Each structure stands twice: as structure tokens, then as C-alpha cells.
Amino acid sequence: MARTGDDSWDLASSVGATATMVAAGRAIASRSPDPLIDDPFAAPLVRAVGLDFFTRMLDGDLDLSQVPDASPERLQAMIDGMAVRTKFFDDYFTDAAATGVRQAVILASGLDARAYRLAWPSGTVVYEIDQPAVIEFKSGTLADIGATPTAERRTVGIDLREDWPAALRAAGFDPAAPTAWLAEGLLIYLPPEAQDRLFDLITALSAAGSTVATEYAPGIMDFNAEQARELSAPLREHGLDIDMSALVYAGRRSHVMDYLASLGWQVSGIPRDDLFARFRRPVPTAESVDPLGEIVYVSATLS
Ligand SMILES: C[S@@+](CC[C@H](N)C(=O)[O-])C[C@H]1O[C@@H](n2cnc3c(N)ncnc32)[C@H](O)[C@@H]1O
């Protein structure tokens, strides 16, 4: 179904299902030999969502051998891609904490369990923002399995197209304190002007010493919806009902690195292949290339 300006979802539908998809990637990456990441909460969260495709994926019950674009190399590249992405943002928070930042905001937190699994310095407050049904599901599921946050976790259930800064402040956010912001796996689901507005608002709420991390997906500019639909069609036959072409906002938008720089941030970015090399994972072959292009992982600081 096409996106609308006020659409909503849970973790089994629409954009929410993409949070379950990436958490499934983290679950598999966590249990691979020589794992780069350790997210013990990803698997129970994915199982609790109950989407059959991802449950079977975790159980090793999916036979994708007949799917043309699901070669073992491509699947491994996808899992490694989740591992390097997760590790990049884990390290980002660890580095920010090492500089003394004690306030973090995870935008579009989905099934991100960093508030439960990173070694936050004492006194750190981690805010999570996502749609209310997403926040409630994760909080409830993790409480049910006895998980406890490793920082003071404060949740803000609101749509990022609404007045989230007011909701964040109401939850106790202190704009005078430096903040480590994260927008992981979010931008392609926002219309171009909403992406700009997001970084305008983040900047307005950021004291000196703040940091922000996100990613830039060059392929969103000329995203070929028809090709994406064709690529995902065989997976639909296996029960994966996520039509990325209907969920993303394709077309021209600001290059997030340039936009952040224009707002006064000191920006750096590392392309996916360099990140694979940094973390000693086999760099994906041309056949494994994603329709979103070679993602650039971005971090920036404000002085
Ligand atoms: C691909 S998932 C990424 C989740 C998480 N950041 C991660 O990497 O595991 C996309 C997330 O963006 C959230 N999201 C997208 N648009 C949003 C909006 N307008 N308001 C609130 N959350 C939004 C979805 O609910 C979902 O959790």
C-alpha cells in the first residue's frame, strides 16, 4: 500500500516490518562464526513479532536455493552488511561516551536494543523515539524476557513527522547537554523535506560537543521501483511481504553529508566497502550490490 503523510504501523506491517527485517539480520549476524556484533535481544524480539518468514529464517527453515538473487554470497553479504552497520553505530556511541557525552537519542529506534546491550557509562540517559506501537512492543517484549536496560532508558512514542522535539523535551531531554544522536535506517522512509527538517531540528536541539550518525543511500535518488519489485517478487513467494518500492521515498533529496555541513557540523563518511575492509569482512561482489547503492556511513560533530 502506498505511503501517506500520516500512515502508521506496528512491527509486522509497512515500515515497521523493516525494523523486524534488520533485527533478523542482527540476530543471524550475532550467531555467525567469528561474530562482529552481539545482539542477544534481536532473536527473541523477531520471534515475538511472529512474521513467519523471519521466524523460519532464524530457525534455518528457509530454502531460498531456488530464488535467483538469493545466492549464498548475496545472503552472506546482506548479513555482513548488517554486522558492519551495527558495529559502526555501536562504536559511534562508545566513542561519544568516551568524550563525556551522557545523553543519547535513537531516532526510529525500531528493535534496536542498544539501550539494553551497550556498556553505557553510569548516568547516561538514552531516549528512543519511534511510533507508539513499535515502542510499546519492544518495551513489553524485553520486560517479559527479563531484560533490563544498561542506561536510563526513556521512550517517546511519536511519529517523527509530528512535533517530536516537544515530546522529547517533555520526556526530560536536556538541550543544554551534548547529545549523541542516531538516525539509522530511517532517512529513505522520510520524504526529502522531512529529512532536511529532521536535521534542522536535531541541530537546533544540539549543544556544542553533540554528535550525529546516520547513513546516506545514493541509490534512493534514482531508485528503480520496478526493478526493486522484480527483485523482491521471488521472496514474496516465500512469504516475505515487504515491498520496499512502496515504502521508500525515491527521487532527489539533499545529500545528508552536504546538508549537515551546511548546518555547521564537521562531517565524515565511510563507504560500505571501506567499512567491510575495516572490519575484515569480504567486500561484496558486484552481484551483491544493493538497489540503494553503496551506502555511506556518516558521523558528524558540532563544536
Ligand atoms: C529499517 S527500520 C530501522 C530501525 C532501527 N533504527 C534499526 O536500525 O534497527 C525503520 C524504522 O524507522 C521507523 N520510522 C520510519 N518512519 C518513521 C516516522 N515517520 N516516525 C517514527 N518512526 C519512523 C520505523 O517505525 C522503523 O522502526
The ligand as an SDF file (V2000), in Angstrom:
LIG
                    3D

 27 29  0  0  0  0  0  0  0  0999 V2000
   14.6070   -0.0870    8.9420 C   0  0  0  0  0  0  0  0  0  0  0  0
   13.8400    0.2530   10.4710 S   0  0  0  0  0  0  0  0  0  0  0  0
   15.2590    0.7490   11.4170 C   0  0  0  0  0  0  0  0  0  0  0  0
   15.0740    0.5370   12.8970 C   0  0  0  0  0  0  0  0  0  0  0  0
   16.3390    0.7460   13.7160 C   0  0  0  0  0  0  0  0  0  0  0  0
   16.8710    2.0750   13.5730 N   0  0  0  0  0  0  0  0  0  0  0  0
   17.3820   -0.2820   13.3290 C   0  0  0  0  0  0  0  0  0  0  0  0
   18.2800    0.0280   12.5700 O   0  0  0  0  0  0  0  0  0  0  0  0
   17.2420   -1.4180   13.7720 O   0  0  0  0  0  0  0  0  0  0  0  0
   12.9860    1.7800   10.1940 C   0  0  0  0  0  0  0  0  0  0  0  0
   12.3750    2.3510   11.4630 C   0  0  0  0  0  0  0  0  0  0  0  0
   12.0020    3.6920   11.2010 O   0  0  0  0  0  0  0  0  0  0  0  0
   10.8300    3.9570   11.9040 C   0  0  0  0  0  0  0  0  0  0  0  0
   10.2110    5.0960   11.2600 N   0  0  0  0  0  0  0  0  0  0  0  0
   10.1730    5.3740    9.9350 C   0  0  0  0  0  0  0  0  0  0  0  0
    9.4820    6.4990    9.7110 N   0  0  0  0  0  0  0  0  0  0  0  0
    9.0730    6.9480   10.9280 C   0  0  0  0  0  0  0  0  0  0  0  0
    8.2970    8.0440   11.3500 C   0  0  0  0  0  0  0  0  0  0  0  0
    7.7930    8.9060   10.4710 N   0  0  0  0  0  0  0  0  0  0  0  0
    8.0720    8.2010   12.6690 N   0  0  0  0  0  0  0  0  0  0  0  0
    8.5800    7.3180   13.5690 C   0  0  0  0  0  0  0  0  0  0  0  0
    9.3170    6.2460   13.2280 N   0  0  0  0  0  0  0  0  0  0  0  0
    9.5490    6.0640   11.9190 C   0  0  0  0  0  0  0  0  0  0  0  0
   10.0400    2.6690   11.7720 C   0  0  0  0  0  0  0  0  0  0  0  0
    8.9890    2.5550   12.7060 O   0  0  0  0  0  0  0  0  0  0  0  0
   11.1340    1.6380   11.9530 C   0  0  0  0  0  0  0  0  0  0  0  0
   11.2760    1.2750   13.2970 O   0  0  0  0  0  0  0  0  0  0  0  0
  1  2  1  0
  2  3  1  0
  2 10  1  0
  3  4  1  0
  4  5  1  0
  5  6  1  0
  5  7  1  0
  7  8  2  0
  7  9  1  0
 10 11  1  0
 11 12  1  0
 11 26  1  0
 12 13  1  0
 13 14  1  0
 13 24  1  0
 14 15  1  0
 14 23  1  0
 15 16  2  0
 16 17  1  0
 17 18  1  0
 17 23  2  0
 18 19  1  0
 18 20  2  0
 20 21  1  0
 21 22  2  0
 22 23  1  0
 24 25  1  0
 24 26  1  0
 26 27  1  0
M  CHG  2   2   1   9  -1
M  END
$$$$
